[in-house]
Amino acid sequence: MVRALLLAFLFCAQAHAATPQPPAVLGKSWLLADLSSGQILAAEKPNERFEPASLTKLMTAYLVFAALRDRKLSLESRVNVSERAWKAPGSRMFIEPRRPVTVEELIRGVVVQSGNDAGIALAEVVAGAEEAFVRVMNREAERLGMRGTRYMNASGLPDPQHYTTAHDLYLLTTALIRDFPAEYAQYYSQKEHRYNNISQPNRNRLLWLDPSVDGVKTGHTEAAGYCLVASSRRAGRRLLSVLLGSTSESARARESQKLLNWGFQFFDSVKLYGAGEAVKSLEVWKGTTDAVRVGVKGDLFVTVPKGEADKLKAELVSQQPLVAPLASGQRVGTLRVSLEGKPYGEYPLVALEQVGQAGLLGRAWDTLRLWAR
């Protein structure tokens, strides 16, 4: 039996009638998302496959950060530069054979200078060879749900079998910011890096144009066009734009800025519940207590058009009977959120406390009560 408990959330906001229409964007594919709620606000061809160019290095950096976290590497580790890395075509940080370079310098070379040589060198130090690293990249893409992505190298050099989608880049960048917030903050807002007596600026122009932008990565080849994944944080709220196949370096910055400004201007992020906050108490059978508090594991935000927050409603649906034992954190229901009567999202509800199993008599009594029902 399913028990539905209707709850209404009322929030003060200005009236606003229509769902905002996204701006016209100069690019082959694009997406705008609110990372506080995990909602995609607008998109154009988000699942169409395109060449990622140097946006590939988002995955390269993600795996390097994971290796550092797992203590397989250290920032101070010195890397011998292979001939393959040294001779990498395209953008470079200008590493050289017989001149070892630290892992941290290579990270800055990948993130700030977008060096193909640095990407290959990091792949070799993590996995022994770039080919082995690419296998790890594809396994990680699969784990993250990047179903439209296939990697053939660690740098983003052109290959007909090397592709991704705007949606997959959203998933990857979300994971990068979520799983490695300190590393993201340390490297992705850096405007310039100097190595081998050569200073190179970060190609993400928005770092200079918008103080709220703190990353993330550019990419460009003839086939891919001009690409940019950009993140902006304003008043505690983070938006992420993905733009593929724009026409110039200035256009990708301008169009990304347009998307970010539109998202902040026309949408609000509403906090429904905090982590561990009780949504409701549900009846429990055959337990040491007759009720359990249920809520969400993490802060629950919903992004809505400005002025529409007071039209949000939520329905709690739990599977009944709810029978002990229950573990803290065990899923026990779903919160279905609607906006003006239309489905808007579903979120898992968990038990906020443990409920042990009752004794023999208690269980027998509840068995009879359930039978009587």
KEMITI-808631 format. One record per residue (C-alpha): residue number from 1; residue in one letter; x, y, z. Coordinates in steps of 0.1 Angstrom, whole numbers, plus 5000, padded with zeros to 4 digits. Example, Ala and Ser with C-alpha at 12.3 -4.5 7.8 and 13.67 -1.06 7.14 Angstrom:
! KEMITI-808631
(rec 1 A (5123 4955 5078))
(rec 2 S (5137 4989 5071))
//
This chain:
! KEMITI-808631
(rec 1 M (5000 5000 5000))
(rec 2 V (5013 5035 4992))
(rec 3 R (5006 5063 5015))
(rec 4 A (5008 5098 5001))
(rec 5 L (5012 5128 5024))
(rec 6 L (5006 5162 5007))
(rec 7 L (5029 5190 5019))
(rec 8 A (5029 5226 5006))
(rec 9 F (5059 5248 5005))
(rec 10 L (5052 5285 5004))
(rec 11 F (5079 5310 4996))
(rec 12 C (5078 5348 4992))
(rec 13 A (5085 5358 4956))
(rec 14 Q (5074 5382 4930))
(rec 15 A (5047 5371 4905))
(rec 16 H (5061 5361 4872))
(rec 17 A (5039 5344 4846))
(rec 18 A (5059 5327 4819))
(rec 19 T (5088 5304 4818))
(rec 20 P (5118 5324 4806))
(rec 21 Q (5130 5316 4771))
(rec 22 P (5168 5312 4767))
(rec 23 P (5188 5336 4746))
(rec 24 A (5200 5328 4711))
(rec 25 V (5235 5312 4714))
(rec 26 L (5262 5311 4688))
(rec 27 G (5274 5275 4690))
(rec 28 K (5267 5240 4678))
(rec 29 S (5257 5227 4712))
(rec 30 W (5252 5242 4746))
(rec 31 L (5238 5237 4781))
(rec 32 L (5232 5257 4812))
(rec 33 A (5228 5241 4847))
(rec 34 D (5224 5251 4883))
(rec 35 L (5248 5230 4903))
(rec 36 S (5230 5239 4936))
(rec 37 S (5199 5219 4925))
(rec 38 G (5215 5198 4898))
(rec 39 Q (5189 5210 4873))
(rec 40 I (5195 5218 4836))
(rec 41 L (5179 5251 4829))
(rec 42 A (5182 5251 4791))
(rec 43 A (5201 5232 4764))
(rec 44 E (5205 5229 4727))
(rec 45 K (5216 5195 4713))
(rec 46 P (5230 5184 4747))
(rec 47 N (5234 5147 4737))
(rec 48 E (5249 5152 4702))
(rec 49 R (5285 5141 4699))
(rec 50 F (5312 5166 4691))
(rec 51 E (5350 5167 4693))
(rec 52 P (5359 5180 4728))
(rec 53 A (5394 5193 4719))
(rec 54 S (5412 5204 4751))
(rec 55 L (5380 5200 4772))
(rec 56 T (5394 5164 4773))
(rec 57 K (5418 5177 4799))
(rec 58 L (5390 5180 4824))
(rec 59 M (5390 5142 4826))
(rec 60 T (5428 5141 4826))
(rec 61 A (5429 5165 4856))
(rec 62 Y (5401 5146 4874))
(rec 63 L (5421 5114 4873))
(rec 64 V (5453 5131 4884))
(rec 65 F (5434 5146 4914))
(rec 66 A (5420 5111 4922))
(rec 67 A (5456 5097 4921))
(rec 68 L (5467 5124 4945))
(rec 69 R (5438 5118 4968))
(rec 70 D (5446 5080 4968))
(rec 71 R (5483 5089 4975))
(rec 72 K (5495 5072 4943))
(rec 73 L (5512 5105 4935))
(rec 74 S (5524 5136 4953))
(rec 75 L (5525 5172 4941))
(rec 76 E (5562 5172 4946))
(rec 77 S (5569 5140 4926))
(rec 78 R (5594 5147 4898))
(rec 79 V (5584 5134 4864))
(rec 80 N (5609 5125 4836))
(rec 81 V (5597 5139 4803))
(rec 82 S (5593 5114 4776))
(rec 83 E (5601 5121 4739))
(rec 84 R (5564 5115 4731))
(rec 85 A (5553 5142 4756))
(rec 86 W (5580 5166 4745))
(rec 87 K (5570 5163 4708))
(rec 88 A (5533 5167 4714))
(rec 89 P (5518 5190 4688))
(rec 90 G (5495 5219 4695))
(rec 91 S (5493 5239 4727))
(rec 92 R (5523 5232 4750))
(rec 93 M (5538 5242 4783))
(rec 94 F (5572 5236 4769))
(rec 95 I (5585 5207 4791))
(rec 96 E (5618 5192 4780))
(rec 97 P (5636 5158 4782))
(rec 98 R (5664 5156 4808))
(rec 99 R (5646 5183 4828))
(rec 100 P (5623 5167 4853))
(rec 101 V (5591 5186 4861))
(rec 102 T (5569 5183 4892))
(rec 103 V (5534 5169 4891))
(rec 104 E (5521 5203 4904))
(rec 105 E (5538 5221 4875))
(rec 106 L (5522 5197 4851))
(rec 107 I (5488 5203 4866))
(rec 108 R (5491 5240 4861))
(rec 109 G (5504 5233 4826))
(rec 110 V (5473 5213 4818))
(rec 111 V (5447 5235 4836))
(rec 112 V (5461 5270 4829))
(rec 113 Q (5483 5266 4798))
(rec 114 S (5462 5237 4783))
(rec 115 G (5495 5220 4774))
(rec 116 N (5492 5188 4754))
(rec 117 D (5527 5179 4764))
(rec 118 A (5517 5182 4801))
(rec 119 G (5486 5161 4796))
(rec 120 I (5506 5132 4780))
(rec 121 A (5533 5135 4808))
(rec 122 L (5506 5132 4835))
(rec 123 A (5490 5103 4817))
(rec 124 E (5523 5085 4816))
(rec 125 V (5531 5091 4853))
(rec 126 V (5497 5080 4865))
(rec 127 A (5492 5049 4843))
(rec 128 G (5527 5041 4828))
(rec 129 A (5516 5049 4793))
(rec 130 E (5490 5072 4776))
(rec 131 E (5472 5042 4761))
(rec 132 A (5467 5027 4796))
(rec 133 F (5456 5061 4809))
(rec 134 V (5430 5063 4782))
(rec 135 R (5415 5030 4793))
(rec 136 V (5411 5045 4828))
(rec 137 M (5395 5076 4813))
(rec 138 N (5369 5056 4795))
(rec 139 R (5361 5035 4826))
(rec 140 E (5357 5067 4846))
(rec 141 A (5335 5082 4820))
(rec 142 E (5313 5051 4822))
(rec 143 R (5311 5053 4860))
(rec 144 L (5301 5090 4858))
(rec 145 G (5273 5082 4834))
(rec 146 M (5290 5098 4804))
(rec 147 R (5272 5076 4778))
(rec 148 G (5281 5098 4748))
(rec 149 T (5318 5100 4754))
(rec 150 R (5348 5081 4741))
(rec 151 Y (5384 5090 4747))
(rec 152 M (5413 5082 4725))
(rec 153 N (5440 5104 4741))
(rec 154 A (5447 5124 4772))
(rec 155 S (5451 5158 4755))
(rec 156 G (5423 5163 4731))
(rec 157 L (5442 5160 4699))
(rec 158 P (5419 5153 4670))
(rec 159 D (5408 5117 4664))
(rec 160 P (5376 5106 4646))
(rec 161 Q (5368 5082 4675))
(rec 162 H (5374 5109 4702))
(rec 163 Y (5341 5126 4712))
(rec 164 T (5318 5138 4739))
(rec 165 T (5286 5157 4745))
(rec 166 A (5276 5189 4763))
(rec 167 H (5256 5168 4788))
(rec 168 D (5286 5146 4795))
(rec 169 L (5308 5176 4800))
(rec 170 Y (5283 5189 4825))
(rec 171 L (5284 5156 4844))
(rec 172 L (5322 5155 4844))
(rec 173 T (5326 5192 4855))
(rec 174 T (5300 5187 4882))
(rec 175 A (5320 5157 4895))
(rec 176 L (5353 5177 4894))
(rec 177 I (5339 5206 4914))
(rec 178 R (5321 5183 4939))
(rec 179 D (5348 5157 4944))
(rec 180 F (5379 5180 4944))
(rec 181 P (5367 5214 4956))
(rec 182 A (5401 5224 4970))
(rec 183 E (5419 5215 4938))
(rec 184 Y (5393 5232 4917))
(rec 185 A (5396 5264 4937))
(rec 186 Q (5434 5263 4936))
(rec 187 Y (5440 5258 4899))
(rec 188 Y (5410 5267 4877))
(rec 189 S (5408 5304 4885))
(rec 190 Q (5446 5310 4879))
(rec 191 K (5449 5335 4851))
(rec 192 E (5485 5329 4841))
(rec 193 H (5513 5304 4846))
(rec 194 R (5550 5307 4838))
(rec 195 Y (5572 5277 4831))
(rec 196 N (5606 5274 4813))
(rec 197 N (5607 5312 4812))
(rec 198 I (5576 5313 4791))
(rec 199 S (5544 5330 4805))
(rec 200 Q (5511 5319 4791))
(rec 201 P (5476 5333 4800))
(rec 202 N (5446 5312 4808))
(rec 203 R (5425 5312 4776))
(rec 204 N (5393 5315 4796))
(rec 205 R (5386 5352 4790))
(rec 206 L (5358 5352 4815))
(rec 207 L (5383 5351 4843))
(rec 208 W (5392 5387 4834))
(rec 209 L (5357 5398 4824))
(rec 210 D (5336 5385 4852))
(rec 211 P (5349 5383 4888))
(rec 212 S (5322 5357 4897))
(rec 213 V (5337 5332 4872))
(rec 214 D (5362 5308 4887))
(rec 215 G (5368 5284 4859))
(rec 216 V (5368 5261 4841))
(rec 217 K (5383 5251 4807))
(rec 218 T (5386 5261 4770))
(rec 219 G (5391 5240 4739))
(rec 220 H (5397 5246 4703))
(rec 221 T (5406 5227 4671))
(rec 222 E (5395 5234 4635))
(rec 223 A (5369 5206 4637))
(rec 224 A (5357 5214 4672))
(rec 225 G (5355 5251 4669))
(rec 226 Y (5358 5273 4700))
(rec 227 C (5346 5256 4732))
(rec 228 L (5342 5267 4768))
(rec 229 V (5330 5252 4800))
(rec 230 A (5325 5281 4824))
(rec 231 S (5314 5283 4861))
(rec 232 S (5301 5313 4880))
(rec 233 R (5293 5316 4916))
(rec 234 R (5271 5345 4928))
(rec 235 A (5256 5348 4963))
(rec 236 G (5264 5312 4971))
(rec 237 R (5248 5298 4940))
(rec 238 R (5268 5282 4912))
(rec 239 L (5258 5280 4875))
(rec 240 L (5277 5260 4849))
(rec 241 S (5276 5267 4811))
(rec 242 V (5289 5243 4784))
(rec 243 L (5294 5257 4749))
(rec 244 L (5307 5237 4720))
(rec 245 G (5315 5248 4685))
(rec 246 S (5314 5286 4687))
(rec 247 T (5330 5307 4660))
(rec 248 S (5359 5326 4678))
(rec 249 E (5376 5330 4711))
(rec 250 S (5357 5362 4718))
(rec 251 A (5324 5346 4708))
(rec 252 R (5327 5317 4731))
(rec 253 A (5334 5341 4760))
(rec 254 R (5305 5364 4750))
(rec 255 E (5280 5336 4745))
(rec 256 S (5290 5318 4777))
(rec 257 Q (5286 5351 4796))
(rec 258 K (5252 5355 4780))
(rec 259 L (5240 5321 4793))
(rec 260 L (5253 5326 4828))
(rec 261 N (5237 5361 4831))
(rec 262 W (5204 5348 4818))
(rec 263 G (5204 5320 4844))
(rec 264 F (5211 5343 4873))
(rec 265 Q (5186 5369 4861))
(rec 266 F (5156 5347 4854))
(rec 267 F (5159 5318 4879))
(rec 268 D (5159 5314 4917))
(rec 269 S (5173 5285 4937))
(rec 270 V (5150 5276 4966))
(rec 271 K (5161 5256 4995))
(rec 272 L (5134 5232 5005))
(rec 273 Y (5151 5212 5032))
(rec 274 G (5185 5211 5049))
(rec 275 A (5206 5180 5053))
(rec 276 G (5192 5159 5081))
(rec 277 E (5161 5181 5085))
(rec 278 A (5129 5161 5091))
(rec 279 V (5103 5162 5064))
(rec 280 K (5078 5140 5082))
(rec 281 S (5076 5112 5107))
(rec 282 L (5063 5079 5093))
(rec 283 E (5047 5050 5111))
(rec 284 V (5070 5020 5117))
(rec 285 W (5058 4984 5123))
(rec 286 K (5075 4958 5144))
(rec 287 G (5101 4983 5157))
(rec 288 T (5114 4995 5190))
(rec 289 T (5096 5028 5182))
(rec 290 D (5064 5033 5163))
(rec 291 A (5077 5062 5141))
(rec 292 V (5108 5073 5123))
(rec 293 R (5118 5108 5111))
(rec 294 V (5125 5110 5074))
(rec 295 G (5144 5136 5054))
(rec 296 V (5171 5142 5028))
(rec 297 K (5208 5133 5030))
(rec 298 G (5220 5166 5017))
(rec 299 D (5206 5201 5013))
(rec 300 L (5177 5200 4988))
(rec 301 F (5175 5229 4964))
(rec 302 V (5150 5234 4935))
(rec 303 T (5156 5260 4908))
(rec 304 V (5125 5277 4895))
(rec 305 P (5117 5308 4873))
(rec 306 K (5118 5340 4893))
(rec 307 G (5085 5346 4911))
(rec 308 E (5073 5310 4908))
(rec 309 A (5085 5296 4941))
(rec 310 D (5052 5300 4959))
(rec 311 K (5037 5276 4933))
(rec 312 L (5059 5247 4944))
(rec 313 K (5042 5217 4960))
(rec 314 A (5056 5184 4972))
(rec 315 E (5041 5150 4978))
(rec 316 L (5057 5125 5001))
(rec 317 V (5053 5089 4990))
(rec 318 S (5064 5061 5012))
(rec 319 Q (5061 5023 5008))
(rec 320 Q (5038 5009 5035))
(rec 321 P (5040 4990 5057))
(rec 322 L (5074 5003 5068))
(rec 323 V (5088 4974 5088))
(rec 324 A (5118 4975 5112))
(rec 325 P (5147 4971 5114))
(rec 326 L (5156 5003 5096))
(rec 327 A (5191 5017 5092))
(rec 328 S (5199 5053 5094))
(rec 329 G (5203 5066 5059))
(rec 330 Q (5181 5038 5044))
(rec 331 R (5158 5050 5017))
(rec 332 V (5121 5049 5028))
(rec 333 G (5103 5072 5004))
(rec 334 T (5103 5097 4977))
(rec 335 L (5096 5135 4977))
(rec 336 R (5078 5144 4944))
(rec 337 V (5080 5181 4937))
(rec 338 S (5056 5198 4913))
(rec 339 L (5053 5233 4899))
(rec 340 E (5018 5245 4890))
(rec 341 G (5006 5209 4890))
(rec 342 K (5034 5197 4867))
(rec 343 P (5061 5172 4878))
(rec 344 Y (5093 5191 4886))
(rec 345 G (5115 5165 4902))
(rec 346 E (5118 5135 4925))
(rec 347 Y (5142 5132 4954))
(rec 348 P (5149 5102 4977))
(rec 349 L (5139 5104 5014))
(rec 350 V (5159 5084 5040))
(rec 351 A (5154 5074 5076))
(rec 352 L (5172 5100 5098))
(rec 353 E (5177 5075 5126))
(rec 354 Q (5180 5038 5132))
(rec 355 V (5150 5018 5143))
(rec 356 G (5157 4984 5158))
(rec 357 Q (5135 4954 5157))
(rec 358 A (5109 4949 5185))
(rec 359 G (5109 4919 5207))
(rec 360 L (5089 4887 5200))
(rec 361 L (5057 4900 5216))
(rec 362 G (5059 4934 5199))
(rec 363 R (5064 4918 5165))
(rec 364 A (5036 4894 5170))
(rec 365 W (5012 4921 5181))
(rec 366 D (5020 4942 5150))
(rec 367 T (5016 4911 5128))
(rec 368 L (4981 4908 5141))
(rec 369 R (4974 4945 5136))
(rec 370 L (4986 4943 5100))
(rec 371 W (4965 4912 5094))
(rec 372 A (4935 4930 5107))
(rec 373 R (4940 4959 5083))
//
